[in-house]
C-alpha cells in the first residue's frame, strides 16, 4: 500500500464506531437490547482494522521489528501490543490516541448506559 492509502483505516474506524453507536442507541431508545453476537462481530472488525492500520503504519518506523506473522500477532496480542506500539512510535500523543480508540470502540455502550441511567 502506498502512503496515500494508509489513511483509509482511521476514517473506517470512525465510520464503524459511528454506525455501531447509532445502531445501539436506536435499539436502546426503542427498548431493545443488541445481541452479544453483534458486539463480538463489531469488536472483531474494529480490532482487525486497528491491526491493519498498525501493519501499514509500522512501515514508516524502521525501529519497529516486524516478523513475518506481524499482523496475526497484532490480532492475537492486541491488548498488550497496541498500547506498546502507540507509546513506542508516538510517546504521550500515542497514549492519547490509544485512549481515544478505546473510547471510540465503546462509545455505543457508554451512550446507552447514560440513557438508561437517565431514566
C-alpha positions as a Markdown table, in Angstrom:
| # | Residue | x | y | z |
|---|---|---|---|---|
| 1 | Unk | 0.0 | 0.0 | 0.0 |
| 2 | Unk | 1.2 | 3.5 | -0.7 |
| 3 | Unk | 1.4 | 6.2 | 1.9 |
| 4 | Unk | -1.8 | 7.8 | 0.4 |
| 5 | Unk | -3.8 | 4.5 | 1.0 |
| 6 | Unk | -2.8 | 4.2 | 4.7 |
| 7 | Unk | -5.2 | 7.0 | 5.7 |
| 8 | Unk | -8.2 | 4.8 | 4.9 |
| 9 | Unk | -8.1 | 2.9 | 8.2 |
| 10 | Unk | -8.8 | 5.7 | 10.7 |
| 11 | Unk | -11.8 | 7.0 | 8.8 |
| 12 | Unk | -13.0 | 3.4 | 8.6 |
| 13 | Unk | -12.6 | 3.0 | 12.3 |
| 14 | Unk | -14.6 | 6.2 | 13.0 |
| 15 | Unk | -17.3 | 5.3 | 10.5 |
| 16 | Unk | -17.6 | 1.8 | 12.0 |
| 17 | Unk | -17.9 | 3.3 | 15.5 |
| 18 | Unk | -20.5 | 5.9 | 14.5 |
| 19 | Unk | -22.6 | 3.2 | 12.7 |
| 20 | Unk | -22.4 | 0.8 | 15.7 |
| 21 | Unk | -23.1 | 3.6 | 18.1 |
| 22 | Unk | -26.1 | 4.7 | 16.1 |
| 23 | Unk | -27.5 | 1.2 | 15.9 |
| 24 | Unk | -27.1 | 0.7 | 19.7 |
| 25 | Unk | -28.7 | 4.0 | 20.5 |
| 26 | Unk | -31.6 | 3.4 | 18.2 |
| 27 | Unk | -32.2 | -0.1 | 19.7 |
| 28 | Unk | -31.9 | 1.3 | 23.3 |
| 29 | Unk | -34.3 | 4.1 | 22.5 |
| 30 | Unk | -36.8 | 1.6 | 21.2 |
| 31 | Unk | -36.4 | -0.5 | 24.4 |
| 32 | Unk | -34.4 | -3.4 | 22.7 |
| 33 | Unk | -31.0 | -4.8 | 23.6 |
| 34 | Unk | -28.4 | -5.5 | 21.0 |
| 35 | Unk | -27.1 | -9.1 | 20.9 |
| 36 | Unk | -23.8 | -10.4 | 22.2 |
| 37 | Unk | -23.0 | -11.7 | 18.7 |
| 38 | Unk | -23.3 | -8.1 | 17.3 |
| 39 | Unk | -20.9 | -6.9 | 19.9 |
| 40 | Unk | -18.5 | -9.7 | 19.1 |
| 41 | Unk | -18.6 | -9.0 | 15.4 |
| 42 | Unk | -18.2 | -5.3 | 15.7 |
| 43 | Unk | -15.3 | -5.6 | 18.2 |
| 44 | Unk | -13.6 | -8.2 | 15.9 |
| 45 | Unk | -13.9 | -5.8 | 12.9 |
| 46 | Unk | -12.7 | -2.9 | 15.0 |
| 47 | Unk | -9.6 | -4.8 | 16.2 |
| 48 | Unk | -8.9 | -6.1 | 12.7 |
| 49 | Unk | -9.0 | -2.5 | 11.4 |
| 50 | Unk | -6.6 | -1.4 | 14.1 |
| 51 | Unk | -4.3 | -4.3 | 13.3 |
| 52 | Unk | -4.3 | -3.4 | 9.6 |
| 53 | Unk | -3.6 | 0.2 | 10.4 |
| 54 | Unk | -0.7 | -0.7 | 12.6 |
| 55 | Unk | 0.6 | -3.1 | 9.9 |
| 56 | Unk | 0.7 | -0.3 | 7.3 |
| 57 | Unk | 1.8 | 2.5 | 9.7 |
| 58 | Unk | 4.7 | 0.5 | 11.2 |
| 59 | Unk | 6.4 | 0.5 | 7.8 |
| 60 | Unk | 7.3 | 4.2 | 8.5 |
| 61 | Unk | 9.2 | 3.3 | 11.6 |
| 62 | Unk | 12.4 | 1.3 | 11.0 |
| 63 | Unk | 12.9 | 0.7 | 14.7 |
| 64 | Unk | 9.7 | -1.5 | 14.9 |
| 65 | Unk | 10.5 | -5.1 | 14.4 |
| 66 | Unk | 8.1 | -6.7 | 12.0 |
| 67 | Unk | 8.3 | -10.5 | 11.8 |
| 68 | Unk | 6.6 | -12.5 | 9.1 |
| 69 | Unk | 3.4 | -13.1 | 11.1 |
| 70 | Unk | 3.2 | -9.5 | 12.4 |
| 71 | Unk | -0.5 | -8.9 | 11.5 |
| 72 | Unk | -1.5 | -12.1 | 13.1 |
| 73 | Unk | 0.5 | -11.3 | 16.3 |
| 74 | Unk | -1.2 | -7.9 | 16.5 |
| 75 | Unk | -4.6 | -9.5 | 16.3 |
| 76 | Unk | -3.8 | -12.1 | 19.0 |
| 77 | Unk | -1.9 | -9.9 | 21.4 |
| 78 | Unk | -3.5 | -6.6 | 20.6 |
| 79 | Unk | -4.3 | -5.8 | 24.2 |
| 80 | Unk | -0.6 | -5.7 | 25.0 |
| 81 | Unk | 0.9 | -4.7 | 21.7 |
| 82 | Unk | -1.4 | -1.8 | 20.6 |
| 83 | Unk | -0.6 | 0.4 | 23.7 |
| 84 | Unk | 3.1 | -0.5 | 23.4 |
| 85 | Unk | 3.1 | 0.4 | 19.7 |
| 86 | Unk | 1.5 | 3.7 | 20.3 |
| 87 | Unk | 3.9 | 4.5 | 23.1 |
| 88 | Unk | 6.9 | 3.4 | 21.1 |
| 89 | Unk | 6.1 | 5.3 | 18.0 |
| 90 | Unk | 4.3 | 8.4 | 19.4 |
| 91 | Unk | 5.0 | 8.6 | 23.1 |
| 92 | Unk | 2.4 | 10.6 | 25.1 |
| 93 | Unk | 0.5 | 11.5 | 22.0 |
| 94 | Unk | 0.2 | 7.8 | 21.2 |
| 95 | Unk | -1.2 | 7.0 | 24.6 |
| 96 | Unk | -3.8 | 9.7 | 24.0 |
| 97 | Unk | -4.6 | 8.1 | 20.6 |
| 98 | Unk | -4.9 | 4.7 | 22.3 |
| 99 | Unk | -7.3 | 6.0 | 24.9 |
| 100 | Unk | -9.3 | 7.7 | 22.2 |
| 101 | Unk | -9.6 | 4.4 | 20.3 |
| 102 | Unk | -10.8 | 2.6 | 23.4 |
| 103 | Unk | -13.4 | 5.3 | 24.0 |
| 104 | Unk | -14.4 | 5.2 | 20.3 |
| 105 | Unk | -14.8 | 1.4 | 20.3 |
| 106 | Unk | -17.0 | 1.6 | 23.5 |
| 107 | Unk | -19.0 | 4.8 | 22.6 |
| 108 | Unk | -22.3 | 3.0 | 21.9 |
| 109 | Unk | -22.2 | 1.1 | 25.2 |
| 110 | Unk | -21.3 | 4.3 | 27.1 |
| 111 | Unk | -24.2 | 6.3 | 25.5 |
| 112 | Unk | -26.7 | 3.6 | 26.1 |
| 113 | Unk | -25.6 | 3.3 | 29.7 |
| 114 | Unk | -26.1 | 7.0 | 30.1 |
| 115 | Unk | -29.5 | 6.7 | 28.5 |
| 116 | Unk | -30.6 | 4.0 | 31.0 |
| 117 | Unk | -29.0 | 6.0 | 33.8 |
| 118 | Unk | -31.2 | 9.0 | 32.9 |
| 119 | Unk | -34.4 | 7.0 | 33.3 |
